[in-house]
């Protein structure tokens, strides 16, 4: 029987648990894991496993592959590497690495991102996570439109684990899933729209018009307390933000059309 040298025995894989941020990322497929495990068996662990707060931040599948290889007597050099950034940086790292490595769809990324908004975060509240994380923050990190995060939050708030999993697996677009959830909620409420009841589009249009009038009043007030030049400068900034928002909405529509196809 072949005896492993002392230095190999010292490489025994330690027992580690997953960090909450790592658990938010959907696991790889069975086929992907099989290919990963075979690659580690042949070439060793090439990408270190990132640890944060003494838990696995990135590398769940690599860690599992190492454990399984160790059980059959194939030891690999375990390469842990601590992540030294902040909680928010750790969050950005997890999303960034998985988007690049896993080629997750916009819907999948939006579902992951929605889990991280602090105002609606569930699970173990004793886990230290970044504070004041907005939908805009996570949308930027995940490279998706804010509306997709809003749709994802709607899906997550609904008691339908199967639908949530379908979006996470890339089987259903998040916009379609959110539409289904809203329809189910309206049906459950027993409310039927009356003929004289304003549609959601009418309500949104009125709200936009009211805000537009308030903006005009604020612009005049700015001119009075400052100067016309100052007011013009803010008009330019507002127009720029509007153009950026329209561009973002255009990209969002294209993403939803692509995923719904």
C-alpha positions as CSV (number, residue, x, y, z in Angstrom):
1,X,0.0,0.0,0.0
2,X,1.3,3.4,-0.9
3,X,1.9,5.7,2.0
4,X,1.4,9.4,1.5
5,X,4.4,11.5,2.5
6,X,4.0,13.7,5.6
7,X,3.8,16.9,3.5
8,X,0.8,15.5,1.6
9,X,-1.0,14.5,4.8
10,X,-0.6,18.1,6.0
11,X,-2.8,19.2,3.1
12,X,-5.9,17.7,4.5
13,X,-8.9,19.8,3.6
14,X,-10.3,21.7,6.6
15,X,-13.9,21.8,7.5
16,X,-15.5,25.0,6.3
17,X,-18.9,26.5,6.1
18,X,-20.4,28.8,3.5
19,X,-20.6,32.5,4.0
20,X,-24.1,34.0,3.7
21,X,-23.0,35.9,0.6
22,X,-21.7,32.7,-1.0
23,X,-25.0,30.9,-0.4
24,X,-26.8,33.6,-2.4
25,X,-25.1,32.4,-5.6
26,X,-26.9,29.4,-7.3
27,X,-24.7,26.3,-7.4
28,X,-23.2,25.1,-10.6
29,X,-24.9,22.3,-12.6
30,X,-24.1,18.7,-12.2
31,X,-22.2,18.6,-15.5
32,X,-20.3,21.8,-14.6
33,X,-19.3,20.3,-11.2
34,X,-18.2,17.0,-12.9
35,X,-15.9,18.9,-15.3
36,X,-14.5,21.1,-12.5
37,X,-13.8,18.1,-10.3
38,X,-12.0,16.3,-13.2
39,X,-9.9,19.4,-13.9
40,X,-8.8,19.7,-10.2
41,X,-8.0,16.0,-10.2
42,X,-5.7,16.4,-13.2
43,X,-4.3,19.9,-12.6
44,X,-4.8,20.6,-9.0
45,X,-6.6,23.5,-7.4
46,X,-5.6,26.4,-9.6
47,X,-7.9,29.1,-8.3
48,X,-7.6,29.7,-4.5
49,X,-10.8,29.5,-2.3
50,X,-11.6,32.9,-0.9
51,X,-12.4,33.0,2.8
52,X,-14.2,35.9,4.5
53,X,-14.9,35.9,8.2
54,X,-13.5,32.3,8.3
55,X,-16.1,31.1,5.9
56,X,-16.1,30.4,2.2
57,X,-16.9,33.5,0.2
58,X,-16.1,32.2,-3.2
59,X,-15.2,28.6,-4.2
60,X,-18.1,26.5,-3.0
61,X,-17.9,24.0,-5.9
62,X,-14.1,23.9,-5.8
63,X,-14.1,23.2,-2.1
64,X,-16.7,20.4,-2.6
65,X,-14.6,18.9,-5.4
66,X,-11.5,18.9,-3.2
67,X,-13.4,17.1,-0.4
68,X,-14.7,14.4,-2.7
69,X,-11.2,13.9,-4.2
70,X,-9.8,13.6,-0.7
71,X,-12.3,10.9,0.2
72,X,-11.1,8.7,-2.6
73,X,-7.5,9.2,-1.6
74,X,-6.5,11.9,-4.2
75,X,-5.2,14.7,-2.1
76,X,-4.9,18.2,-3.6
77,X,-3.0,21.2,-2.2
78,X,-5.6,23.3,-0.5
79,X,-5.2,27.0,-1.3
80,X,-7.2,29.2,1.0
81,X,-6.8,32.9,0.4
82,X,-8.4,35.5,2.8
83,X,-10.5,38.3,1.5
84,X,-9.4,41.5,3.3
85,X,-12.0,43.9,2.0
86,X,-15.2,45.3,3.7
87,X,-18.6,43.6,3.7
88,X,-19.7,45.7,0.8
89,X,-16.6,45.0,-1.2
90,X,-17.0,41.3,-0.4
91,X,-20.5,41.5,-1.9
92,X,-19.3,43.2,-5.0
93,X,-16.5,40.6,-5.3
94,X,-18.9,37.6,-5.1
95,X,-21.2,39.1,-7.8
96,X,-18.4,40.1,-10.0
97,X,-16.6,36.7,-9.9
98,X,-19.7,34.7,-10.5
99,X,-21.0,36.9,-13.3
100,X,-17.6,36.5,-15.1
101,X,-17.1,32.8,-14.4
102,X,-20.7,31.5,-14.6
103,X,-22.1,33.7,-17.4
104,X,-25.3,34.2,-15.4
105,X,-28.2,35.9,-17.2
106,X,-29.5,39.3,-16.3
107,X,-32.5,37.7,-14.6
108,X,-30.3,35.4,-12.5
109,X,-28.1,38.3,-11.5
110,X,-31.1,40.4,-10.5
111,X,-32.4,37.7,-8.3
112,X,-29.1,37.5,-6.5
113,X,-28.9,41.2,-6.3
114,X,-32.4,41.6,-4.8
115,X,-31.5,39.3,-1.9
116,X,-28.9,41.8,-0.9
117,X,-31.0,44.9,-0.5
118,X,-30.8,45.6,3.2
119,X,-34.3,46.9,3.6
120,X,-35.8,43.5,2.7
121,X,-33.0,41.1,3.6
122,X,-34.3,37.9,5.2
123,X,-32.5,35.0,6.8
124,X,-30.2,35.2,9.8
125,X,-30.1,38.9,10.8
126,X,-27.1,38.2,13.1
127,X,-25.0,37.8,10.0
128,X,-23.0,40.9,9.4
129,X,-23.8,42.3,6.0
130,X,-23.3,45.7,4.4
131,X,-25.6,48.5,5.6
132,X,-27.6,50.9,3.5
133,X,-27.5,48.8,0.3
134,X,-30.1,50.2,-2.1
135,X,-31.6,48.7,-5.2
136,X,-29.5,51.1,-7.2
137,X,-26.3,49.8,-5.5
138,X,-27.0,46.1,-6.2
139,X,-28.2,46.8,-9.7
140,X,-24.9,48.5,-10.5
141,X,-22.9,45.7,-8.9
142,X,-24.9,43.0,-10.9
143,X,-24.9,45.0,-14.1
144,X,-28.7,45.0,-14.5
145,X,-31.5,47.6,-14.6
146,X,-33.0,48.8,-11.4
147,X,-36.5,47.6,-12.6
148,X,-35.1,44.1,-12.9
149,X,-34.1,44.2,-9.2
150,X,-37.6,45.5,-8.3
151,X,-39.2,42.6,-10.3
152,X,-36.8,40.2,-8.5
153,X,-37.8,41.6,-5.1
154,X,-41.5,41.0,-6.0
155,X,-40.7,37.3,-6.9
156,X,-38.7,36.9,-3.7
157,X,-41.6,38.3,-1.6
158,X,-44.0,35.8,-3.0
159,X,-44.4,32.3,-1.4
160,X,-43.4,30.4,-4.5
161,X,-40.0,28.7,-4.1
162,X,-40.5,26.8,-7.4
163,X,-40.9,30.1,-9.4
164,X,-37.9,31.6,-7.6
165,X,-35.8,28.6,-8.5
166,X,-36.8,28.7,-12.1
167,X,-35.6,32.3,-12.4
168,X,-32.4,31.4,-10.6
169,X,-31.8,28.5,-13.0
170,X,-32.4,30.8,-15.9
171,X,-35.6,29.0,-17.0
172,X,-37.9,32.0,-16.6
173,X,-37.2,35.7,-17.2
174,X,-37.6,37.7,-14.0
175,X,-40.0,40.2,-15.6
176,X,-42.3,37.3,-16.6
177,X,-42.1,35.8,-13.2
178,X,-42.9,39.2,-11.5
179,X,-45.9,39.7,-13.8
180,X,-47.2,36.2,-12.8
181,X,-46.8,37.1,-9.1
182,X,-48.6,40.4,-9.4
183,X,-51.5,38.6,-11.3
184,X,-51.7,36.0,-8.6
185,X,-51.8,38.7,-5.9
186,X,-54.6,40.6,-7.6
187,X,-56.6,37.4,-8.0
188,X,-56.0,36.5,-4.3
189,X,-57.2,39.9,-3.2
190,X,-60.5,39.4,-4.9
191,X,-60.4,42.9,-6.3
192,X,-61.7,43.5,-9.8
193,X,-61.1,46.8,-11.5
194,X,-64.2,49.0,-11.7
195,X,-64.9,50.8,-15.0
196,X,-64.3,54.2,-13.4
197,X,-61.1,53.0,-11.6
198,X,-57.9,54.5,-12.9
199,X,-55.4,52.1,-14.5
200,X,-51.9,51.8,-13.1
201,X,-50.7,53.8,-16.2
202,X,-53.0,56.7,-15.4
203,X,-51.8,56.8,-11.8
204,X,-48.2,56.7,-12.8
205,X,-48.8,59.4,-15.4
206,X,-50.5,61.7,-12.8
207,X,-47.7,61.1,-10.3
208,X,-45.1,62.0,-13.0
209,X,-47.0,65.2,-13.9
210,X,-47.2,66.2,-10.3
211,X,-43.4,65.7,-9.8
212,X,-42.8,67.6,-13.0
213,X,-44.7,70.6,-11.7
214,X,-42.8,70.4,-8.4
215,X,-39.5,70.3,-10.3
216,X,-40.5,73.5,-12.2
217,X,-41.3,75.3,-9.0
218,X,-38.0,74.2,-7.5
219,X,-36.2,75.4,-10.6
220,X,-37.8,78.9,-10.3
221,X,-36.9,79.0,-6.6
222,X,-33.3,78.0,-7.3
223,X,-33.1,80.9,-9.8
224,X,-34.5,83.3,-7.3
225,X,-32.2,82.4,-4.4
226,X,-29.1,81.8,-6.6
227,X,-28.9,82.8,-10.3
228,X,-30.2,82.0,-13.7
229,X,-26.8,80.5,-14.6
230,X,-27.0,78.2,-11.6
231,X,-30.5,77.2,-12.6
232,X,-29.4,76.5,-16.2
233,X,-26.5,74.3,-14.9
234,X,-29.0,72.2,-12.9
235,X,-31.2,71.9,-15.9
236,X,-28.3,70.5,-17.9
237,X,-27.6,67.9,-15.2
238,X,-31.3,66.9,-15.0
239,X,-31.4,66.5,-18.8
240,X,-28.3,64.3,-18.6
241,X,-29.8,62.1,-16.0
242,X,-33.0,61.8,-17.9
243,X,-31.1,60.7,-21.0
244,X,-29.1,58.2,-18.9
245,X,-32.4,56.8,-17.5
246,X,-33.9,56.4,-20.9
247,X,-30.8,54.7,-22.2
248,X,-31.0,52.3,-19.2
249,X,-34.6,51.6,-19.8
250,X,-33.9,50.8,-23.4
251,X,-31.2,48.3,-22.4
252,X,-33.6,46.8,-19.9
253,X,-36.3,46.3,-22.5
254,X,-33.9,44.6,-24.8
255,X,-32.7,42.3,-22.0
256,X,-36.3,41.3,-21.1
257,X,-37.1,40.7,-24.8
258,X,-34.1,38.5,-25.2
259,X,-34.8,36.5,-22.1
260,X,-38.5,36.1,-22.9
261,X,-37.7,34.8,-26.4
